[in-house]
Amino acid sequence: MSRAFDDLGPYSGPRVSDAWPAEPESISPSVRSTPMPIAAIATALAADDAEERRQAAARLGRADVAEALPLLLRALGDPDWRVRKEATYACHRLIQASSSVAPPPDVPEGDRPPASQRGAEAARPSASRLLVGALLDALRTSDDVGLRNAAIEVLGYCGGDATPALVGALAELTGDERKLVVDALGRTRDPAALDALYATLAEKDDNLRQSAIEAIAGMGLIARERVTDILYERLADRDRFVRLTALNGLNTLEAPVPWRVLEPLIDDPILRSAALVAAALAESPEAPGALCAALATARGGAFAQLVRALARLADGPLAPHVVTALRAAPIEVGARLVQAASAQGPGGGAEPPSWRGLGADPVSGRAQALLLAAMARAPGAADAAVQAMIEPALVETAQRALGLLGEEALPAVLAYLERHVDPDPDLWEGLDDATAALIDGAVAIAEQRGREGDAARPDQGAPEPSLGELLGAVRRSVKSPSTLVATSALYGLAKIGTADDFELAVSQTRAISLPVARAAESALAGLTERYPEAARALARELVQAERTHLAAAIVIEALGSAGPEELAFLRAVASAGDVRARRAAVTAVAAAAGASALDVLSLSLADEEREVRLAAARALGRLYASLPDAGPAGDDRARARELLRLVRASGEPELVAAAAQGGAPFRSDPPWSDAGDRLSAPVSIDIGDAGSTPGMTGGPPSGKVP
């Protein structure tokens, strides 16, 4: 039976829904609000056209309830469901109108109706009371199913006004009428109805008892404590449907159920789904072991339900218990989880799990199974995670699974990379994202292993994979035709590469693809920080050839210090190199020379290339922020401040933003306020008048890997 009308009517307690269901727009508001003689409405309700009858039923909502009552009953029993529904809307309007007759308490006495009028209105029966009496009479005398269903909806909306009469009718009526009364009591959302509903649970009629437990569960949000107690009690009911409804009601309220109560319910196919949801809510340490044991033999929907319940437990404080239970479970459990995550046919005689049970989402189910398989360290879990990287919907889950597996996943990742390094673009098109993500994941695992040391884990059976194999795969991937793969490999090279990889990184700084070239700069900076002695010797070689000036500037900046010859080199490149070399040299000279780089920065702020100007502004901001206010450096700070004033007054938003990004305190330092007045009149930077104007290089500030 429909439960569309959940409004509590005049009941003043908590409401499940504060709005009556939206009325159809096919009838204009003017039709519902325009008065019409009751005789004309009666004539229209007798018409053959259902639409005419429906419009007549709509007008009953503005009639006098005493006069309209017989016509309302006729409309509520109309053969056309649309007429019946319109009649329920009309009842709703009548009940609302009668419940709002009394003026609010804060209305001044002078604005209230006369006392005699208020007394007459109070003496008149309310619309809800008139409707309750008439509808209960209809339930007693009519066999019309449509009228009965409509009557139940309207009685429910009458709320507390209907409860006493419904309780009395429950004691008087017999047969199916009592079930209808129980339904109506549930719809009132009146806690006063709970006593009568609870008493009904002691009767022998199972249909009546089932309706009663549904009605009680529906009041959980209104009378949580009382309803929870009743539902707990009914978990031991003789009727499985009553137990199921009680369990679902407790789940809706998120009320925990002790594991000792839930455990026997999981074996019942009718109760299993609700019991598994309750098990996840209960968060009992005993639950994971029992659920894992059931995974070994569960099939179809039961398997999907178990996986969902375990996955929910694994996302909460019981995650360690889930891991322990999964690793202690029979090997068949891990195999079934891997099989479910891979969505492949069975490898042996076991029936494959299914995600078709209870409308489960296959992708969500596979993701949950993959994470559980990784927690269990199940054989094949790494291969399943690697394969899942190819599917966009599972990428995030696959990355989590690889992280859970740690170095145990490296052999599977390496096997994949061996097949996909330097692929034929036509053959492996669409796999770039997965390959790049796997490189990132493998490098992260190798880094973690390096931080933890080379000691094997106690539960590790197979020998750990060779870092050399991974490094070889990363080196080959650096020259991949895929930009995504090449950039991931270069960032990985910065983290796990050796001093032998300097040459490879230098060569890629001249790559045609700008993202690859920038990634190579980061790799070069990262290797420099890890191997400074080798980098210093390399810098002396790189400054000799113009084609490697960019790489030389990156290395010198990453080193953080420079000798006189290297500073002279950077000054020369900052003014005469190619665009990228100038940008890198400006950044490097600011980092290595400090305040003595102001001359170079001032020239670079007027560079013809936007990339160099932005880099100069950014470097100037960083340099200014690092200079102290007092002491010998005070003059340098004042000079840098004047250059920043010119940047601020230039009217170039990108230049100002770059300086602020570097650290220029445009917002917090009061001396900048006067420059703000000049933003509307852009001022060009004249190299001749401001020969010491400093700046900052564009692109990555240092190319360093975080």
C-alpha angles and dihedrals in degrees: 000000000000118000097192096133107070097150113126096221114203093348105120098204128092112319126218091203126012095196133067111232113278112272119234115273092214089086112062119232089243091063091054094044101040112095117236129186112265091233091057090050090051090052092049091050089058093054122116093230110089092206091056090050090049093053090048090052089052091057091056089077090074098042128098105277095223092053094040096049098093091045091049090055090049092050092046088057096044116135091234113077092212091060090048091050092049089051091055089053089051090052089051092054092048092051092048092048093051093046091054097049094098112080117240116265093248094060109112115250091242091060094050123098116260115283091245091055092047090051092051092049092049091051093054115091112252121247091248093054093048091048093047093055094045095045094048089052088052091052090052096048109025129078093188106127093200092052092047094051093047090047091055091053093050093044089053092053091053086071118183092002088068099043100084093046093046092050089051092048090050089061094046105041128076137203123006092350089072091056090053090051090051089052090050092049089054091050093054089070086211114147088210087072093062095084093056092044092049091051089054090062089070093061126099099234104100094197090054092047092049091052090048095053090048090052092048093048089051090061094055095110091049101046102016099166097047094042092048091053092051093047092049090052092050093055085087094048119135091234115078092207090056090049091049093050091047091050093048089049091053090048090052089053089044089231110163117239119205114255092234087063095045101044097075091045093061092070092058109089091210095051099033099092095051091041092054091051088050091049090057090049094047093058092203115170088224094060101075094058094051093045092049091050090052091053091070094070107017117118138195116341093001090060091050091049092051092050092050092049093049092046090054091050090048090057092057139056091293093068093111090052090050091051092048092048093047094050091047093048122101115278089249089070093060091044092053092048091051090047092050092047092049093047088219131138120268118282093206139016098296118111110251118247117253134214094201095095120110094350094295116180106245094211093049091046093050091049091052092047091051093053091047091049089052091050089051091049085228118185108262095022092114092051090049091051092049091049091048090058088074092061112077093211091057102039096101092046091047091053090052090049092051090050090052091050093048117179091355086075095056097087091055091046092049091049089054093047091050089059096043107039110114092359127187101262092221093049099045101030111148095026097091094097092051094047093048092047091049091052090052091048095047092049091050090052091049091049091051091050090051091053093048095045129241097285111128119241116253092241095045112113104172122063114261116261119259117264086212091063092052092046090051091053091048092050092051091047091056089076095044115135087231112092092208094052094044094050092047090050092050093050088049091050089058089058104041104015125113134225087271089069096067092091092052092050092047092052092053094053085077094051117138091231108079094210089053092047092050091048088052089054089054091048091050092050092047094050090048092056091049097044106028097162093053089044093054091054090046092053091058088056096043095055090062096071126052092218090063099043090104091055091046092054091049092051093048092049092049090051089057096216136066138189125231093269092050092048090051089050092052093048091052095047092046090063104032111023129097118282098270092042091051091050092050093044092052091052092045097048091050090051095044104034102037116192092001087069093068092097091055093046093050091056093045092054087069095045116136092233118079092213092059094045092052091048091051092050092049092049091048091054091051093046093050092050091052097050118093121235096229136044129036091325091060092089091050090051091050090051092049089048091055091051090050089052088058090049090051092048094046092088092226106130093195092053092049091047092050092052091048090049089054092053108275105151096222092151101041105034111083096210089070094063096087091054090060090067090061097054091093090059108053115218119205119224110242112205091205095055095037104036091155097053108140129211147165136248124252129234122041108358092230106346088238121155111237 
